[in-house]
Amino acid sequence: MDASSTTFGLSAIGQVAITVKDVPRAVAFYRDVLGVPVLFEAPGMAFFQAGDVRLMLGTAEGEDAPVFSSLVYFRVEDIQPAYEELQKRGVTFTHEPRLIHRGTEFDLWLAFFPDPDGNALALMSEIQRRD
């Protein structure tokens, strides 16, 4: 079947996986510092509910397994107070929140920071335009 002739299309992300070195340390960061709700833990893994997306943290399988990371953007209503609160909790950002894109309907603001394993994370805020 030719994919271009169907109406099938991927549109929703169900889960994002991030490789970490130390699951308990990662759980403490995502749960206690970032405030992401924990769903459950299993040996070598932890699962969180980040809005409509499940976030899985786990160790690489096998001694020579490559370590991969995805860039996870956490959507926040207002980026400045979220940025300030996470700084108070010890998060080190690579820069202050900055305007990335000025669109016709909203402005996109981002601020990037690492987790304890160096995985890239970001705050993301889409501010509705009023002009």
N, CA, C and O of each residue as an XYZ file, in Angstrom:
524
protein
N       0.843     -1.182      0.000
C       0.000      0.000      0.000
C       0.884      1.238      0.000
O       1.826      1.330      0.787
N       0.592      2.171     -0.859
C       1.336      3.423     -0.957
C       0.939      4.339      0.195
O      -0.228      4.702      0.340
N       1.928      4.709      1.016
C       1.659      5.528      2.197
C       1.053      6.874      1.837
O       0.275      7.426      2.616
N       1.391      7.410      0.680
C       0.874      8.723      0.302
C      -0.606      8.671     -0.050
O      -1.261      9.712     -0.088
N      -1.151      7.475     -0.309
C      -2.553      7.374     -0.682
C      -3.450      7.061      0.513
O      -4.658      6.894      0.343
N      -2.892      6.978      1.703
C      -3.704      6.683      2.878
C      -3.904      7.947      3.704
O      -3.249      8.965      3.480
N      -4.804      7.864      4.645
C      -5.023      8.983      5.547
C      -4.267      8.797      6.853
O      -4.380      9.620      7.761
N      -3.505      7.731      6.951
C      -2.727      7.463      8.158
C      -1.646      8.506      8.357
O      -1.004      8.936      7.398
N      -1.447      8.910      9.589
C      -0.368      9.838      9.916
C      -0.114      9.834     11.404
O      -1.053      9.766     12.196
N       1.124      9.906     11.786
C       1.471      9.982     13.199
C       1.289     11.412     13.666
O       1.731     12.349     13.001
N       0.634     11.584     14.817
C       0.406     12.943     15.274
C       0.587     13.130     16.776
O       0.780     14.258     17.231
N       0.529     12.066     17.548
C       0.629     12.213     18.999
C       1.821     11.423     19.524
O       2.071     10.296     19.096
N       2.543     12.017     20.443
C       3.651     11.326     21.092
C       3.119     10.723     22.376
O       2.538     11.428     23.201
N       3.313      9.424     22.551
C       2.846      8.734     23.734
C       3.886      8.669     24.828
O       3.560      8.736     26.013
N       5.167      8.536     24.422
C       6.235      8.398     25.412
C       7.547      8.887     24.822
O       7.816      8.705     23.634
N       8.355      9.506     25.666
C       9.711      9.900     25.311
C      10.631      9.186     26.291
O      10.389      9.210     27.497
N      11.693      8.545     25.778
C      12.642      7.838     26.629
C      13.955      8.615     26.689
O      14.442      9.124     25.680
N      14.507      8.692     27.884
C      15.789      9.346     28.095
C      16.702      8.362     28.813
O      16.315      7.769     29.820
N      17.913      8.189     28.294
C      18.890      7.316     28.929
C      19.603      8.075     30.039
O      20.077      9.193     29.839
N      19.672      7.449     31.217
C      20.351      8.046     32.359
C      21.346      7.046     32.931
O      21.246      5.845     32.678
N      22.299      7.544     33.699
C      23.304      6.669     34.311
C      22.850      6.143     35.659
O      23.174      5.012     36.021
N      22.107      6.943     36.406
C      21.720      6.619     37.770
C      20.222      6.916     37.911
O      19.828      8.073     38.056
N      19.395      5.875     37.869
C      17.945      6.073     37.891
C      17.467      6.758     39.174
O      16.691      7.708     39.077
N      17.891      6.324     40.384
C      17.425      7.025     41.591
C      17.777      8.518     41.592
O      16.965      9.342     42.013
N      18.976      8.871     41.126
C      19.363     10.285     41.057
C      18.470     11.027     40.058
O      18.029     12.145     40.325
N      18.206     10.398     38.908
C      17.346     11.013     37.895
C      15.922     11.175     38.416
O      15.288     12.203     38.180
N      15.415     10.164     39.124
C      14.068     10.254     39.694
C      13.992     11.433     40.653
O      13.036     12.208     40.613
N      14.989     11.571     41.508
C      14.995     12.685     42.461
C      14.964     14.027     41.734
O      14.256     14.938     42.161
N      15.717     14.165     40.646
C      15.751     15.416     39.894
C      14.401     15.689     39.229
O      13.828     16.762     39.416
N      13.888     14.729     38.456
C      12.644     14.951     37.718
C      11.448     15.100     38.651
O      10.559     15.911     38.393
N      11.418     14.321     39.737
C      10.303     14.368     40.685
C      10.419     15.558     41.629
O       9.483     16.349     41.749
N      11.562     15.690     42.301
C      11.696     16.665     43.383
C      12.089     18.061     42.919
O      11.622     19.051     43.482
N      12.931     18.156     41.911
C      13.368     19.470     41.434
C      12.418     20.014     40.378
O      11.955     21.150     40.480
N      12.122     19.193     39.349
C      11.243     19.661     38.278
C       9.762     19.520     38.615
O       8.928     20.220     38.041
N       9.425     18.616     39.545
C       8.029     18.443     39.945
C       7.188     17.632     38.978
O       5.968     17.788     38.959
N       7.801     16.767     38.170
C       7.054     15.922     37.232
C       6.479     14.736     38.016
O       7.223     14.057     38.724
N       5.171     14.473     37.906
C       4.559     13.384     38.664
C       5.062     11.998     38.234
O       5.130     11.688     37.045
N       5.409     11.180     39.226
C       5.858      9.809     38.979
C       4.639      8.925     38.762
O       3.673      8.990     39.521
N       4.689      8.095     37.717
C       3.644      7.101     37.489
C       3.990      5.803     38.210
O       3.208      5.302     39.019
N       5.186      5.258     37.905
C       5.637      4.031     38.538
C       7.110      3.833     38.235
O       7.672      4.468     37.343
N       7.729      2.929     39.007
C       9.124      2.570     38.793
C       9.227      1.066     38.600
O       8.434      0.301     39.150
N      10.205      0.653     37.818
C      10.518     -0.753     37.579
C      12.039     -0.871     37.647
O      12.724      0.151     37.608
N      12.582     -2.066     37.747
C      14.046     -2.191     37.820
C      14.736     -1.486     36.644
O      14.507     -1.826     35.483
N      15.582     -0.500     36.962
C      16.333      0.227     35.945
C      15.531      1.235     35.158
O      16.031      1.769     34.168
N      14.280      1.523     35.568
C      13.422      2.444     34.824
C      12.509      3.214     35.770
O      12.208      2.756     36.873
N      12.078      4.377     35.328
C      11.060      5.152     36.034
C      10.205      5.857     34.988
O      10.701      6.293     33.950
N       8.917      5.959     35.279
C       7.969      6.540     34.339
C       7.254      7.713     34.999
O       6.831      7.636     36.153
N       7.128      8.797     34.243
C       6.512     10.031     34.721
C       5.395     10.438     33.778
O       5.389     10.044     32.612
N       4.439     11.233     34.283
C       3.381     11.773     33.434
C       3.642     13.250     33.228
O       3.496     14.042     34.159
N       4.023     13.626     32.033
C       4.306     15.013     31.679
C       3.206     15.488     30.727
O       3.371     15.446     29.507
N       2.091     15.938     31.289
C       0.951     16.316     30.457
C       0.370     15.078     29.801
O       0.056     14.105     30.487
N       0.222     15.099     28.478
C      -0.309     13.960     27.746
C       0.770     12.967     27.335
O       0.472     11.958     26.696
N       2.011     13.241     27.693
C       3.130     12.405     27.268
C       3.744     11.710     28.476
O       3.950     12.322     29.524
N       4.033     10.420     28.314
C       4.735      9.687     29.361
C       6.228      9.810     29.109
O       6.689      9.676     27.975
N       6.978     10.066     30.168
C       8.429     10.203     30.104
C       9.048      8.997     30.793
O       8.750      8.725     31.956
N       9.912      8.270     30.080
C      10.575      7.115     30.651
C      12.052      7.406     30.815
O      12.713      7.829     29.868
N      12.573      7.181     32.013
C      14.002      7.299     32.274
C      14.517      5.889     32.509
O      13.918      5.122     33.263
N      15.625      5.547     31.867
C      16.180      4.212     32.056
C      17.648      4.168     31.717
O      18.169      5.022     30.999
N      18.308      3.150     32.250
C      19.717      2.960     31.944
C      19.862      2.275     30.597
O      18.950      1.584     30.142
N      21.015      2.468     29.957
C      21.297      1.803     28.682
C      21.411      0.306     28.942
O      21.969     -0.107     29.959
N      20.890     -0.504     28.035
C      20.935     -1.951     28.205
C      22.229     -2.499     27.625
O      22.515     -2.312     26.442
N      23.004     -3.170     28.451
C      24.267     -3.741     27.994
C      25.419     -2.803     28.231
O      25.259     -1.583     28.183
N      26.583     -3.368     28.486
C      27.764     -2.579     28.825
C      28.211     -1.648     27.703
O      28.655     -0.530     27.964
N      28.097     -2.102     26.456
C      28.542     -1.297     25.321
C      27.399     -0.562     24.625
O      27.579     -0.011     23.539
N      26.226     -0.554     25.253
C      25.071      0.081     24.629
C      25.296      1.590     24.518
O      25.794      2.215     25.454
N      24.932      2.167     23.384
C      25.085      3.622     23.236
C      24.092      4.355     24.137
O      23.006      3.854     24.427
N      24.478      5.519     24.561
C      23.611      6.366     25.376
C      22.997      7.412     24.446
O      23.711      8.160     23.777
N      21.678      7.453     24.413
C      20.966      8.397     23.568
C      20.145      9.332     24.431
O      19.768      8.986     25.551
N      19.877     10.481     23.925
C      19.005     11.427     24.610
C      18.109     12.091     23.591
O      18.473     12.261     22.427
N      16.951     12.456     24.045
C      16.046     13.286     23.258
C      16.020     14.647     23.933
O      16.268     14.755     25.134
N      15.725     15.665     23.179
C      15.551     16.981     23.776
C      14.089     17.074     24.179
O      13.203     16.996     23.328
N      13.832     17.240     25.467
C      12.474     17.298     25.979
C      12.142     18.743     26.320
O      12.863     19.402     27.070
N      11.042     19.221     25.758
C      10.566     20.579     26.005
C       9.364     20.499     26.940
O       8.349     19.894     26.594
N       9.471     21.100     28.115
C       8.372     21.145     29.054
C       7.591     22.431     28.823
O       8.124     23.530     28.979
N       6.313     22.283     28.446
C       5.458     23.443     28.171
C       5.038     24.077     29.495
O       4.546     23.390     30.390
N       5.233     25.389     29.613
C       4.799     26.141     30.792
C       3.979     27.335     30.327
O       4.178     27.861     29.232
N       3.057     27.748     31.181
C       2.191     28.885     30.852
C       2.990     30.179     30.749
O       2.861     30.927     29.779
N       3.818     30.433     31.763
C       4.604     31.660     31.826
C       6.050     31.275     32.130
O       6.340     30.778     33.218
N       6.940     31.493     31.201
C       8.305     30.982     31.308
C       9.129     31.652     32.411
O       9.943     30.985     33.050
N       8.942     32.929     32.646
C       9.792     33.629     33.619
C       9.638     33.097     35.044
O      10.649     32.803     35.683
N       8.411     32.960     35.572
C       8.286     32.402     36.924
C       8.769     30.944     37.010
O       9.328     30.546     38.032
N       8.564     30.150     35.959
C       9.043     28.764     35.953
C      10.563     28.735     35.982
O      11.163     27.945     36.712
N      11.177     29.593     35.191
C      12.638     29.719     35.155
C      13.178     30.092     36.532
O      14.130     29.480     37.015
N      12.575     31.090     37.161
C      13.032     31.552     38.475
C      12.871     30.478     39.550
O      13.750     30.310     40.396
N      11.752     29.750     39.521
C      11.524     28.697     40.511
C      12.538     27.568     40.363
O      13.070     27.075     41.358
N      12.805     27.160     39.130
C      13.779     26.082     38.923
C      15.186     26.531     39.300
O      15.974     25.726     39.797
N      15.510     27.790     39.075
C      16.807     28.303     39.529
C      16.914     28.203     41.051
O      17.961     27.824     41.576
N      15.833     28.544     41.761
C      15.826     28.435     43.221
C      16.058     26.986     43.667
O      16.624     26.738     44.731
N      15.611     26.035     42.837
C      15.764     24.614     43.162
C      17.119     24.057     42.729
O      17.371     22.858     42.855
N      17.982     24.925     42.222
C      19.333     24.507     41.871
C      19.569     24.167     40.415
O      20.650     23.689     40.069
N      18.591     24.399     39.547
C      18.775     24.127     38.117
C      19.649     25.219     37.508
O      19.424     26.407     37.741
N      20.643     24.811     36.731
C      21.527     25.745     36.042
C      21.123     25.803     34.572
O      21.197     24.803     33.857
N      20.703     26.963     34.136
C      20.282     27.155     32.744
C      21.473     27.588     31.900
O      22.418     28.193     32.405
N      21.418     27.270     30.606
C      22.479     27.698     29.693
C      22.304     29.163     29.313
O      23.257     29.810     28.877
N      21.084     29.693     29.476
C      20.797     31.108     29.221
C      19.438     31.441     29.810
O      18.661     30.546     30.141
N      19.156     32.722     29.938
C      17.852     33.176     30.404
C      16.809     32.883     29.328
O      17.170     32.665     28.171
N      15.512     32.872     29.686
C      14.476     32.689     28.668
C      14.649     33.717     27.554
O      14.901     34.896     27.801
N      14.507     33.236     26.331
C      14.659     34.158     25.198
C      13.635     33.872     24.123
O      13.178     32.743     23.943
N      13.291     34.927     23.418
C      12.359     34.840     22.306
C      13.047     34.122     21.153
O      14.101     34.553     20.686
N      12.451     33.029     20.698
C      13.017     32.236     19.614
C      12.322     32.535     18.286
O      12.953     32.559     17.229
N      11.004     32.763     18.366
C      10.229     32.978     17.138
C       9.056     33.904     17.440
O       8.308     33.697     18.396
N       8.914     34.921     16.609
C       7.759     35.812     16.706
C       6.814     35.424     15.567
O       7.081     35.689     14.395
N       5.711     34.793     15.944
C       4.750     34.330     14.950
C       3.564     35.258     14.829
O       3.489     36.278     15.514
N       2.642     34.908     13.960
C       1.459     35.741     13.778
C       0.459     35.541     14.904
O      -0.286     36.460     15.242
N       0.436     34.316     15.503
C      -0.518     34.025     16.575
C       0.133     33.968     17.955
O      -0.516     34.284     18.952
N       1.409     33.570     18.032
C       2.074     33.473     19.325
C       3.570     33.679     19.167
O       4.133     33.502     18.087
N       4.202     34.058     20.278
C       5.658     34.160     20.349
C       6.166     32.944     21.106
O       5.597     32.570     22.131
N       7.234     32.324     20.609
C       7.805     31.140     21.227
C       9.036     31.526     22.039
O       9.988     32.099     21.507
N       9.009     31.207     23.335
C      10.115     31.472     24.253
C      10.688     30.147     24.735
O       9.936     29.216     25.021
N      12.021     30.052     24.830
C      12.692     28.840     25.299
C      13.797     29.190     26.289
O      14.378     30.275     26.244
N      14.070     28.239     27.185
C      15.211     28.325     28.099
C      15.708     26.889     28.312
O      14.936     26.024     28.725
N      16.991     26.633     28.031
C      17.555     25.283     28.073
C      18.341     25.035     29.353
O      18.952     25.945     29.914
N      18.312     23.776     29.803
C      19.055     23.356     30.988
C      19.325     21.852     30.898
O      18.585     21.133     30.228
N      20.377     21.371     31.566
C      20.671     19.936     31.564
C      20.100     19.247     32.800
O      19.887     19.876     33.837
N      19.853     17.928     32.669
C      19.555     17.122     33.852
C      20.880     16.639     34.431
O      21.925     16.968     33.869
N      20.893     15.877     35.523
C      22.164     15.461     36.126
C      23.058     14.621     35.220
O      24.263     14.539     35.460
N      22.494     13.990     34.177
C      23.290     13.188     33.243
C      23.708     13.970     32.011
O      24.329     13.409     31.108
N      23.380     15.254     31.956
C      23.747     16.082     30.809
C      22.750     16.047     29.675
O      23.009     16.627     28.620
N      21.596     15.376     29.854
C      20.560     15.376     28.828
C      19.967     16.775     28.724
O      19.732     17.438     29.735
N      19.729     17.211     27.506
C      19.202     18.556     27.277
C      17.698     18.603     27.511
O      16.946     17.788     26.976
N      17.274     19.568     28.316
C      15.872     19.830     28.589
C      15.617     21.309     28.328
O      16.551     22.106     28.248
N      14.349     21.664     28.199
C      14.026     23.067     27.969
C      12.655     23.400     28.526
O      11.768     22.549     28.596
N      12.501     24.654     28.919
C      11.187     25.211     29.184
C      10.719     25.832     27.878
O      11.514     26.419     27.144
N       9.432     25.704     27.590
C       8.860     26.230     26.353
C       7.562     26.951     26.698
O       6.712     26.402     27.399
N       7.409     28.161     26.214
C       6.194     28.921     26.459
C       5.754     29.583     25.168
O       6.530     30.283     24.517
N       4.497     29.353     24.805
C       3.936     30.002     23.625
C       3.001     31.107     24.126
O       1.929     30.831     24.664
N       3.417     32.341     23.943
C       2.674     33.499     24.417
C       1.802     34.026     23.281
O       2.302     34.407     22.223
N       0.486     34.043     23.516
C      -0.444     34.504     22.487
C      -0.199     35.971     22.152
O       0.005     36.797     23.042
N      -0.222     36.284     20.856
C      -0.022     37.665     20.389
C      -1.313     38.441     20.597
O      -2.408     37.901     20.447
N      -1.172     39.699     20.940
C      -2.338     40.557     21.150
C      -2.362     41.733     20.171
O      -3.235     42.596     20.263
N      -1.414     41.772     19.241
C      -1.395     42.907     18.318
C      -1.859     42.528     16.943
O      -1.901     43.374     16.050
